[in-house]
Amino acid sequence: MTLKSLGWSDFFRQEFQSLDKGDGIVPARVSRNSKHIYHVISEKGKFIARVSGAFRHRTKELSDYPAVGDWVAIKISPDGLEAEIRALLSRRTVFSRQAVSASGTESKSYEQIVAANVDVAFLVAALDGARGFNLRRLERYLTLTRNSGADPVILLNKADLSSDLEVKLDQAQSIAAGAPVHVICALEKNGVDSLRQYVGNGKTIVLLGPSGIGKSTIINGIADEEIMKTNEVRKRDSRGRHTTTWSEMLVLGSGGVLIDTPGLRDVQLWSDVSSIGETFREIIEIAEDCRFRDCNHSTEPGCAVVKALEMGKISESRLISYKKQKQEIIESSRRRELGEKKKHEPPVRPRRKIQRKKK
């Protein structure tokens, strides 16, 4: 196995060469992590790894720890059984979402890395008439992908079970904003060959979508062998069983790297407002003609977006989705700014009670 087959490029080579490293340090890629125990792959083999004490000491945020797809600098133990992660190389692209942790009476939002250093994202929906096809969810995946720096590709799976294929295809293409849309049936391997154009030696693909839509079956079809377990969807509620419960990187024998992710039903965005520009390109372009720059596209006079809505150029559900994503990102940014301010505030000392002497 070569570094190039794992996704190594000149970008990471320069990053690795710039490190202040000692003897015996080699590059490796994280294929899986669980509670700060990492599985890494290098030219010298596969290892279980942990971060070094120095790494842990200088790391401030959870997002600064290695994630699946990251390139790291490791030191292999003398017995060749384990490795120690000494440094994390800069990420070329990164998929991150907002997560919330509760501590006492306060909740804190933080960046959760889903996958790193991805070239193409397969955004998967299902056409089986269940919960797998959701335009609003696809819009969130598109924003997530474009904010990451990777290229989005929409996959409409389970075409053999669709009763309104052309309608669903038109709907998906209407929100794709230039992203390719492929109709496939992974179980029968129909249309899977068309996906191999994205999977080449050194390329990294991530699959995003809720459980039960066939991501594992798609991976098996691309690999042309059963490397992932698959489960049936529950009939009583059309929900998928979680075959994948953690993110995992898989290296294909034919070349290329696939990252499978757990079912992402709800995605809380971690990005800036500009990241929704590509997802809602037509709304952004129409808004250029609004009378006011800070128009909320509601009741303001001279609103070009409201006029386009009345003329049927954009749908109400699409506009609502745009506003919801924009507001969510603004509120998330405010919480992050507030959290940064609190970090630099001096701790509040409790006031000492003054005991009065009894007469």
KOLTOR-805583 format. One record per atom (N, C-alpha, C): x, y, z; residue in one letter. Coordinates in steps of 0.05 Angstrom, whole numbers, plus 32768, in hexadecimal, padded with zeros to 4 digits. Example, Ala and Ser with C-alpha at 12.3 -4.5 7.8 and 13.67 -1.06 7.14 Angstrom:
2
81087F8E809CA;80F67FA6809CA;81087FBE809CA;81017FD3808ES;81117FEB808FS;81028001809DS;
//
This chain:
359
80117FE88000M;800080008000M;801280198000M;800D802B7FEDT;801D80437FEBT;800E805B7FF7T;801D80707FFEL;801180888009L;7FFE80957FF4L;800580937FDAK;7FF4809F7FC5K;7FD980917FC5K;7FD980777FC8S;7FBF80687FC8S;7FAE80707FDFS;7FBA807B7FF4L;7FAB8084800CL;7FA280A1800AL;7FAA80AF7FF4G;7FA280CB7FF1G;7FB880DF7FF5G;7FD180D67FF8W;7FE880E77FFCW;7FEC80F97FE4W;7FF381137FE8S;7FF781257FD2S;800D81397FDAS;8014814B7FC7D;8029815E7FCCD;802281707FE4D;800881767FE7F;7FFF81867FFEF;8008817A8018F;80038160801CF;800A81538035F;8028814E8037F;8035814A8020R;805281468021R;8060815F802BR;805781768022Q;80638190802BQ;805D81948049Q;8044818D8051E;803D8190806EE;804F817E807FE;805381668076F;806381528085F;8080815B8087F;808B81668071Q;80A7816F8071Q;80AB81878082Q;809681978086S;809981AF8097S;809981A980B5S;8092819180BCL;8090818A80D9L;80AC818880E5L;80AD819080FFD;80C5818C810ED;80C48171811BD;80CD815D810BK;80CA81418114K;80E581338118K;80E5811E8128G;80FD810F812DG;810080F7811BG;811280E68121D;811680CE8111D;80FF80BA8115D;80F980AC8100G;80E580968102G;80C980A08100G;80C480BA80FAI;80A980C480F7I;80A080C080DAI;808980B480D6V;807E80AE80BCV;806280B880BAV;805880BE80A1P;803C80C6809EP;802980AE809DP;801180B380A8A;7FFC809E80A7A;7FE180AC80A6A;7FCD809C809ER;7FB280A8809BR;7F9F809A80AFR;7F8E80AA80BCV;7F7B809F80D0V;7F64809280C1V;7F60807880C7S;7F4A806980BAS;7F32806780CDS;7F36806A80E7R;7F20806880FAR;7F2A80738115R;7F17807E8124N;7F1F8087813FN;7F0780828152N;7F0E807C816BS;7EFA8076817FS;7F05807D819BS;7EFB809381A6K;7F03809C81C1K;7F22809F81C3K;7F2D80AD81AFH;7F4A80B381AEH;7F5B809A81AAH;7F50808581A0I;7F5F806E8197I;7F5C806D8178I;7F72806E816AY;7F718072814DY;7F7C805A813EY;7F6F80548128H;7F7A80408115H;7F87805080FEH;7FA0804C80F9V;7FAE805A80E4V;7FBA804780D0V;7FBE805180B7I;7FC9804180A2I;7FE180508096I;7FF780438093S;800F804F8087S;801B803B8073S;803180438066E;803F80318054E;804B80198063E;804F801C807DK;805A8007808EK;80457FF5809AK;802B7FFA8095G;80167FE9809FG;80017FF880AEG;7FF07FE880BCK;7FDA7FF380CCK;7FE17FF180EAK;7FDA800780F9F;7FE180088115F;7FCA80138125F;7FC9800C813FI;7FB980198153I;7FCA8030815EI;7FBF80488160A;7FCF805F8168A;7FC08070817DA;7FD0807E818DR;7FC68092819FR;7FD680AC819CR;7FCB80C281A3V;7FDA80DB81A1V;7FEE80DD81B7V;800480EA81B2S;801980ED81C6S;8011810181DCS;801E810181F2G;801881148208G;801C813081FFG;8031813581EFA;8037815081E5A;8020815A81D3A;8016814781C2F;8000814E81B0F;7FE8815681C0F;7FE1814681D4R;7FCA814B81E5R;7FCD816581F4R;7FE5816B81FDH;7FEA8184820DH;7FE5819D81FCH;7FED819C81E3R;7FEA81B581D2R;7FCF81B781C4R;7FBE81A281C6T;7FA481A281B8T;7F8F81AF81CAT;7F8181C381BFK;7F6D81D281CFK;7F5181C981C9K;7F4B81C381B0E;7F2F81BC81A8E;7F2D819F819EE;7F15819481A1L;7F1081788197L;7F1681768179L;7F10818B816AS;7F14818A814DS;7F31818A8145S;7F43818F8159D;7F60818E8153D;7F6B81728156D;7F5B815F8160Y;7F6481438162Y;7F6081368146Y;7F6E81218140P;7F6B81138126P;7F4F81088122P;7F4681098109A;7F2C80FE8102A;7F3180EB80EAA;7F1C80DC80E3V;7F1E80C980CCV;7F2580D980B3V;7F3A80D080A5G;7F4380DD808CG;7F5B80EF8091G;7F6180F580AAD;7F78810780B0D;7F9280F980AAD;7FA6810980A3W;7FC2810080A1W;7FD0810880BAW;7FDF80F680C5V;7FEE80FB80DEV;800A80F180DCV;801B80FC80EDA;803780F380EFA;803980E08107A;804280C78102I;804280B38118I;805F80A9811DI;8062809F8135K;807A8091813DK;807280748145K;807D80618136I;80768045813AI;8086803A8151I;8079802B8163S;8086801F817AS;809B800B8171S;80B080068182P;80C57FF3817BP;80BB7FD88174P;80A57FCE8181D;809B7FB4817BD;808A7FB38162D;80847FCB8156G;80757FCD813DG;80587FC78140G;804D7FC88159L;80317FC1815DL;801F7FDA8160L;802A7FF0816AE;801B8008816FE;802A80208164E;801C80378165A;80298050815BA;801F8067816CA;802F807C816CE;80288095817BE;802580AB8167E;801080BA8169I;800B80D18157I;801880E98163I;802B80F48153R;803B810B815DR;803081268152R;80248125813AA;801A813E812EA;80038138811BA;7FF2814D8117L;7FDC814C8104L;7FE2815E80EDL;7FE2815480D4L;7FE8816580BDL;7FCF817680B7L;7FD4818D80ABS;7FBE819F80A4S;7FAA81918092S;7F9081978096R;7F7B818A8086R;7F77819A806CR;7F75818B8056R;7F708198803CR;7F52819F8039R;7F41818C8041T;7F2481918043T;7F1B8184805DT;7F04818E8068V;7EFA81828081V;7EDC81848082V;7ECF816D8088F;7EB3816C808DF;7EAE816F80ABF;7EA0818480B3S;7E9A818880CFS;7E7D819180D3S;7E72818880E9R;7E57819080F0R;7E57819A810DR;7E4181A88114Q;7E3F81B2812FQ;7E34819D8142Q;7E4181998158A;7E388187816DA;7E3581978187A;7E26818C819AV;7E22819B81B3V;7E28818881CAV;7E37819281DDS;7E3D818381F6S;7E328193820DS;7E2781848220A;7E1B81918238A;7E2D818D8250A;7E3281A3825ES;7E4281A28276S;7E3381B2828CS;7E2981A4829FG;7E1981B182B4G;7E0081BD82A9G;7DFC81D782ACT;7DE481E482A2T;7DE981F18287T;7E0381F1827DE;7E0981FE8264E;7E0E81E9824EE;7E0781F18236S;7E0D81E1821ES;7E2181F0820DS;7E3381E18201K;7E4881ED81F0K;7E4881E081D5K;7E4881F081C0S;7E4A81E581A5S;7E6781E3819DS;7E6E81CE818FY;7E8981CA8186Y;7E8A81BD816BY;7EA181BF815EE;7EA481B48143E;7EAB81968144E;7E9A81868137Q;7E9F81698136Q;7EA881628119Q;7EC081568117I;7ECA814F80FDI;7EBE813480F4I;7EB1813480DDV;7EA6811C80D2V;7EBA810D80C1V;7EC9811B80B0A;7EDE810F80A0A;7EF081258096A;7F09811E808FA;7F1C81328087A;7F2A8129806DA;7F33813D805EN;7F4381398045N;7F3381298031N;7F1B8132802BV;7F0981248019V;7F0981337FFEV;7F0981257FE8D;7F0781317FCDD;7EEB81347FC4D;7EDB811E7FC7V;7EBF811E7FBDV;7EAD81127FD2V;7E95811E7FD5A;7E8181147FE8A;7E6981097FD9A;7E6380F07FDEF;7E4A80E47FD3F;7E3480EA7FE7F;7E2180FA7FDEL;7E0A81017FEFL;7DF380EF7FE7L;7DEC80DC7FF8V;7DDB80C57FF1V;7DBF80C97FFBV;7DAC80C67FE9A;7D8F80C57FEFA;7D8380AC7FE3A;7D6C80A47FEEA;7D5F808B7FE4A;7D4480917FD7A;7D3D80827FC3L;7D2580867FB4L;7D1080707FBAL;7D1180647FD2D;7CFF804E7FD8D;7CE480577FE4D;7CDF80717FE3G;7CC6807B7FEEG;7CC5807E800CG;7CDB80798019A;7CDC807B8037A;7CE88096803FA;7CF880968054R;7D0380AF805ER;7D1D80B78051R;7D2680A8803EG;7D4180AC8033G;7D4480C48020G;7D2D80CD8015F;7D2F80E48002F;7D2480FD8010F;7D3681108015N;7D2F81288023N;7D3F813F8017N;7D3281518008L;7D4081677FFBL;7D4E817A800EL;7D41817F8025R;7D4C81918039R;7D6681858045R;7D66816B8049R;7D7F815E8053R;7D95815F803ER;7D8E815B8025L;7DA2815D800FL;7DAE8179800EL;7D9D818D8012E;7DA781A88012E;7DBC81AC8028E;7DB781A1803FR;7DCA81A38055R;7DE48194804FR;7DE2817D8043Y;7DFA816E803AY;7E0A817F8026Y;7DFC818C8014L;7E09819D8000L;7E1881B4800DL;7E0C81C18020T;7E1981D6802FT;7E3181CC803ET;7E2E81B5804BL;7E4381A8805BL;7E5B81A28048L;7E5581978031T;7E6A818F801ET;7E7981A78012T;7E6A81BB800AR;7E7781D27FFDR;7E8781E28012R;7E7E81E2802BN;7E8E81EF803FN;7EA881E08045N;7EA781C58040S;7EBF81B58046S;7ED581B98031S;7ECD81C08019G;7EE181C38003G;7EE181AB7FF0G;7ED081977FF6A;7ECE817F7FE4A;7EB881847FCFA;7EB781737FBBD;7EA381757FA6D;7E8C81627FACD;7E73816D7FABP;7E5B815C7FB0P;7E52814D7F98P;7E4881347F9CV;7E3B81247F88V;7E2381177F95V;7E0B811C7F89I;7DF281117F95I;7DEC80F67F89I;7DE780E27F9AL;7DE080C77F92L;7DC380C17F9AL;7DB280BA7F87L;7D9780B27F8DL;7D9680937F8AL;7D9780867FA1N;7D9880697FA2N;7D7C805C7FA3N;7D7C80427F9EK;7D6380327F9FK;7D4F803A7F8AK;7D5A80407F72A;7D4980487F5BA;7D3480337F54A;7D3A801A7F59D;7D2880047F52D;7D0E80057F63D;7D0F80137F79L;7CF780147F8BL;7CE8802E7F88L;7CEF803F7F75S;7CE380597F72S;7CCA80587F60S;7CB580657F69S;7C9D80677F59S;7C9B80827F4AS;7CAC80947F51D;7CAC80AF7F44D;7CC980B87F3FD;7CD880A87F32L;7CF580AD7F2EL;7CFA80C87F21L;7CEC80CE7F0BE;7CF280E77EFDE;7CEC81007F0EE;7CD780FE7F1EV;7CD081157F30V;7CE681197F44V;7CEF81037F51K;7D0481067F65K;7D1F810F7F58K;7D2481067F41L;7D3D810F7F33L;7D3C812D7F2DL;7D2581367F23D;7D2281537F1DD;7D2581637F37D;7D19815A7F4DQ;7D1B81687F66Q;7D38816A7F70Q;7D4781537F6EA;7D6381537F76A;7D7481667F65A;7D6F81657F4BQ;7D7E81767F39Q;7D7881947F3EQ;7D60819A7F47S;7D5881B67F4BS;7D6781C37F63S;7D7181B27F75I;7D8081BD7F8CI;7D9E81B77F8AI;7DA781A97F76A;7DC381A07F74A;7DD781B67F70A;7DCE81CC7F63A;7DDF81E37F5EA;7DFA81DB7F51A;7DF881CA7F3DG;7E0F81C37F2EG;7E1C81A87F36G;7E13819D7F4CA;7E1E81837F55A;7E13816D7F43A;7E2381597F3BP;7E1981437F2BP;7E0581337F3BP;7DF181287F2DV;7DDC81177F3AV;7DDC80FC7F2BV;7DDF80E67F3AH;7DDF80CC7F2EH;7DC880BB7F3AH;7DBA80AD7F29V;7DA5809B7F31V;7DB0807F7F30V;7DB080707F46I;7DBC80567F47I;7DAA80427F56I;7DB080297F53C;7DA580137F64C;7DBD80037F6DC;7DC880097F84A;7DE07FFC7F8DA;7DDD7FDE7F91A;7DC57FD57F9AL;7DC17FB97F9FL;7DC37FA87F85L;7DBA7FB47F6FE;7DBC7FA67F55E;7DD47FAF7F45E;7DE47FC27F51K;7DFC7FCD7F45K;7DF67FDD7F2CK;7DDE7FE67F29N;7DD77FF77F12N;7DE080147F17N;7DF0801F7F05G;7DF9803A7F08G;7E12803D7F19G;7E1B80287F26V;7E32802A7F38V;7E4C802F7F28V;7E4D80247F10D;7E6580287EFFD;7E6A80467EFAD;7E5580567EF8S;7E5880727EF3S;7E6580817F0AS;7E6680757F22L;7E7280827F39L;7E91807E7F3AL;7E9B806B7F2BR;7EB780657F2CR;7EC8807C7F20R;7EBB808E7F11Q;7ECA80A57F06Q;7ED480B77F1CQ;7EC780B67F34Y;7ED080C77F4AY;7EE480B87F5CY;7EE6809E7F5AV;7EF7808E7F6CV;7F1080867F5CV;7F2680947F61G;7F3F808D7F54G;7F55808A7F69G;7F6C80827F5FN;7F83807E7F71N;7F8A80987F7FN;7F8980987F99G;7F8F80B07FA9G;7F7880C27FAFG;7F6080BC7FA4K;7F4880CC7FA8K;7F3980C27FC1K;7F2D80D47FD0T;7F1F80CD7FE8T;7F0280D67FE5T;7EF080C37FEAI;7ED380C77FE8I;7EC680C38003I;7EB480D4800BV;7EA480D08024V;7E8780CC801CV;7E7980BB802AL;7E5C80B68025L;7E4D80C2803CL;7E3980D38036L;7E2980E0804AL;7E0B80D98045L;7DFD80D4805AG;7DE080CE8057G;7DD680C08070G;7DBC80BF8074P;7DB080B2808BP;7DB380948089P;7DAE8085809ES;7DB08068809ES;7D99805C808DS;7D9E80468081G;7D8A80378072G;7D87803F8055G;7D99804F804AI;7D968058802EI;7DAA804A801BI;7DB980378027G;7DCA80278015G;7DE780308012G;7DF2803F8025K;7E0E80488022K;7E2180308022K;7E1D801D8034S;7E2F80068034S;7E2D7FF5801BS;7E157FF38010T;7E117FE57FF6T;7E1F7FF37FDFT;7E1F800E7FE0I;7E2D801E7FCBI;7E4B80197FCDI;7E5580187FE5I;7E7280137FE9I;7E797FF77FDEI;7E697FE37FE5N;7E6E7FC87FDAN;7E6D7FC77FBCN;7E5B7FD77FB0G;7E597FD87F93G;7E717FE47F86G;7E7B7FFA7F92I;7E9280087F87I;7EAB7FF67F8AI;7EAD7FE97FA2A;7EC47FD87FA7A;7EC37FBE7F97A;7EAB7FB77F8ED;7EA67F9E7F7FD;7EAC7F857F91D;7EA77F897FABE;7EA97F737FBEE;7E9B7F7C7FD8E;7E947F697FE9E;7E857F708001E;7E997F768017E;7E9E7F90801BI;7EB07F998030I;7EA17FA68047I;7E877FAA8043M;7E767FB68058M;7E5E7FA5805DM;7E567FA28076K;7E3E7F94807DK;7E257FA58076K;7E0F7F98806ET;7DF77FA78068T;7DE07F9C8078T;7DCD7FAD807FN;7DB57FA6808DN;7D9C7FAF807FN;7D857FA28083E;7D6C7FAA8077E;7D607FC18087E;7D507FD18079V;7D417FE78086V;7D297FDC8096V;7D247FE780AER;7D0D7FDE80BDR;7CF37FE580AER;7CE17FD280ABK;7CC97FD6809CK;7CB57FE780ABK;7CB57FE680C5R;7CA07FF480D4R;7CA2801280D3R;7CBB801D80D1D;7CBE803A80D0D;7CD0804480BBD;7CD9803180A9S;7CEB80388092S;7D058044809BS;7D0E803F80B4R;7D27804980BDR;7D3D803480B9R;7D55803D80B3G;7D6B802B80AFG;7D78802280C9G;7D83800B80C9R;7D93800280DFR;7DB0800B80DBR;7DBD801580F0H;7DD7802080EDH;7DEC800A80E9H;7DF3800480D0T;7E087FF180CAT;7E237FFE80D2T;7E27801780CBT;7E3F802580D2T;7E39803780EAT;7E4880338100T;7E4480428118T;7E5B8056811ET;7E6F8057810CW;7E84806A810EW;7E8F806F80F2W;7E9D808580EES;7EAA808B80D5S;7EC2807880D1S;7EC5806E80B9E;7EDA805B80B3E;7EE4805F8097E;7EFF805F8094M;7F0B8062807AM;7F138047806EM;7F0B80428055L;7F1080298048L;7F21802D8030L;7F36801E802DV;7F4880208016V;7F41800A8002V;7F3A80127FE9L;7F3280007FD4L;7F4A7FF37FC7L;7F477FDA7FC1G;7F5D7FCC7FB3G;7F617FD77F97G;7F4C7FE17F8AS;7F4E7FEC7F6FS;7F5880097F6FS;7F5C80147F87G;7F6580307F89G;7F4F80427F93G;7F5780557FA3G;7F4380677FAFG;7F3D80617FCCG;7F3280757FD9V;7F2B80727FF6V;7F0E807B7FFAV;7EFF806B8009L;7EE380718010L;7EE18075802EL;7ED2808A8036I;7ECC808E8052I;7EAE808A8057I;7EA780768066D;7E8B8071806DD;7E85807F8087D;7E6E808B8089T;7E66809A80A2T;7E4D808E80AET;7E49809280C8P;7E2F808980D4P;7E18809980C7P;7E00808E80CAG;7DE9809C80BFG;7DE680B880CAG;7DE880CC80B9L;7DE580E880C1L;7DC980F180B9L;7DB680EF80CCR;7D9A80F780C6R;7D97811580C9R;7DA3812180DED;7DA1813E80E3D;7DBE814980E3D;7DC2815E80D4V;7DDD816A80D3V;7DDA818780DCV;7DE7818E80F2Q;7DE881A980FCQ;7E0181B680EFQ;7DFD81CB80E1L;7E1381D780D1L;7E2781E580E2L;7E4181E280DAW;7E5781F080E6W;7E6681FE80CFW;7E5F821680C9S;7E6B822480B2S;7E66824280B5S;7E6B8251809FD;7E64826D809FD;7E4E8272808AD;7E428289808BV;7E2A828F807BV;7E31828C805DV;7E4982938055S;7E5182928039S;7E4F8276802ES;7E508261803FS;7E5182468035S;7E36823D8029S;7E20824C802FI;7E0782448023I;7E0282518008I;7E1582617FFFG;7E12826F7FE6G;7E10825D7FCEG;7E2082477FCDE;7E1F82347FB7E;7E0682237FB9E;7DFE821B7FD1T;7DE6820A7FD4T;7DCD82187FCBT;7DCB82317FD1F;7DB382417FCAF;7DBB82577FB6F;7DC8824F7FA1R;7DD482627F8FR;7DBF82747F82R;7DA782687F7BE;7D9382787F6DE;7D87828D7F7FE;7D8482877F99I;7D79829B7FACI;7D8D82B17FB1I;7DA782AB7FB3I;7DBC82BF7FB7I;7DBD82D27F9FI;7DBA82C77F87E;7DBB82D77F6FE;7DA382EA7F6DE;7D8B82DF7F74I;7D7382F07F73I;7D7583067F89I;7D8082FF7FA0A;7D8283137FB6A;7D93832B7FAFA;7DA483297F9AE;7DB483407F92E;7DA383577F89E;7D8A83517F81D;7D7883667F78D;7D6683717F8ED;7D6983677FA7C;7D5983727FBDC;7D60838F7FC2C;7D4C839F7FCBR;7D5183BB7FD0R;7D6583BF7FE7R;7D6383AE7FFCF;7D7483B18013F;7D88839A8014F;7DA183A1801BR;7DB6838D801DR;7DB283798033R;7DA683828049D;7DA18370805FD;7D848365805FD;7D7983628047C;7D5D83598044C;7D5A833C804FC;7D458338805FN;7D40831E806AN;7D2C830D8059N;7D2483198042H;7D13830B802FH;7CF88303803CH;7CED8315804BS;7CD383108059S;7CBF83258051S;7CBF833C805ET;7CAB83518059T;7CB8836B8050T;7CD2836B804AE;7CE083838042E;7CD6838C8026E;7CD283A78023P;7CCB83B18008P;7CE183AD7FF4P;7CDA83A77FDCG;7CEE83A47FC7G;7CFF838A7FC9G;7CF383767FD5C;7D02835C7FD8C;7CFF834C7FBFC;7D1583477FB1A;7D1583387F98A;7D10831B7F9DA;7D1783117FB4V;7D1382F47FBAV;7CF682EE7FBEV;7CE882FF7FCDV;7CCB82FB7FD1V;7CBC82FD7FB6V;7CC583107FA5K;7CB983127F8BK;7CBD82F97F7AK;7CD582ED7F7CA;7CDB82D57F6DA;7CCA82BD7F78A;7CC582BE7F93L;7CB582A97F9FL;7C9882AB7F95L;7C8E82C47F93E;7C7282C87F8AE;7C6F82C07F6CE;7C8582C37F5DM;7C8482BC7F40M;7C8A829F7F3BM;7C9082907F51G;7C9582737F4EG;7CB1826C7F45G;7CC3827F7F46K;7CDF82797F3DK;7CEE82697F52K;7CE7826C7F6BI;7CF2825C7F81I;7CDB82517F92I;7CDF823B7F9FS;7CCA822F7FB0S;7CCC823A7FCCS;7CB5823A7FDAE;7CB482437FF6E;7CC582318007E;7CC482178003S;7CD482048013S;7CF282098010S;7CFA82107FF8R;7D1682167FF3R;7D1F822F8001R;7D0E82448001L;7D14825D800FL;7D168258802DL;7D0382498037I;7D0382438054I;7D1C8234805CI;7D258221804BS;7D3D82128051S;7D5582258051S;7D568237803EY;7D6C824B803DY;7D6D825C8056Y;7D568266805EK;7D5582778076K;7D5D8267808FK;7D54824E8091K;7D5A823D80A8K;7D78823880AAK;7D8582318094Q;7DA1822C8094Q;7DB18245809BQ;7DA9825C8090K;7DB682758095K;7DB4827D80B3K;7D9C827B80BEQ;7D98828180DAQ;7DA8826F80EDQ;7DA8825580E5E;7DB7824180F5E;7DD5824780F6E;7DE0824F80DFI;7DFC825580DEI;7E02826F80EDI;7DF1828380ECI;7DF5829C80FBI;7DF582968119I;7DE182878122E;7DDF8281813FE;7DF782708148E;7E00825E8137S;7E17824D813ES;7E30825F8141S;7E338272812ES;7E4B8284812FS;7E4A82958148S;7E32829E8150R;7E3082AE8169R;7E38829E8181R;7E2F82858182R;7E3782748199R;7E55826F819AR;7E61826C8183R;7E7E82688182R;7E8D8280818CR;7E8382988182E;7E9082B1818BE;7E8D82B581A9E;7E7682AE81B4L;7E7182B181D0L;7E83829E81E0L;7E86828581D5G;7E98827281E2G;7EB5827B81E2G;7EBE828881CCE;7ED9829281CBE;7EDD82A981DFE;7EC982BA81E2K;7ECB82D081F6K;7ECE82C58212K;7EBE82B08218K;7EBF82A58233K;7EDA82988239K;7EE7828E8224K;7F0182828229K;7F1582968234K;7F1382AF822BH;7F2682C48232H;7F1D82D5824AH;7F0582D08254E;7EFC82DF826BE;7F0982D48285E;7F1082E68297P;7F1C82DC82B0P;7F0782CD82C0P;7F0E82B982CFP;7EFB82AA82DFP;7EEE82BC82F4P;7ED482B882F9V;7EC682C7830DV;7ECA82BB8328V;7ED582CA833AR;7EDA82C08355R;7EC182C48366R;7EBA82B08375P;7EA382B38387P;7EA782C7839DP;7E9382D783A2R;7E9682EC83B7R;7E9782DF83D2R;7EAA82E983E2R;7EAC82DE83FDR;7E9782EB840FR;7E8B82DA841FK;7E7782E48432K;7E8582F0844AK;7E7C83088451I;7E8783158469I;7E77830E8481I;7E8383018494Q;7E7582F984ACQ;7E77831084C1Q;7E60831884CAR;7E5F832E84DER;7E61832284FAR;7E708330850AK;7E7483278526K;7E5A832C8536K;7E5383188545K;7E3C831B8556K;7E42832D856DK;7E2E833F8573K;7E3283518589K;7E2C834385A4K;
//
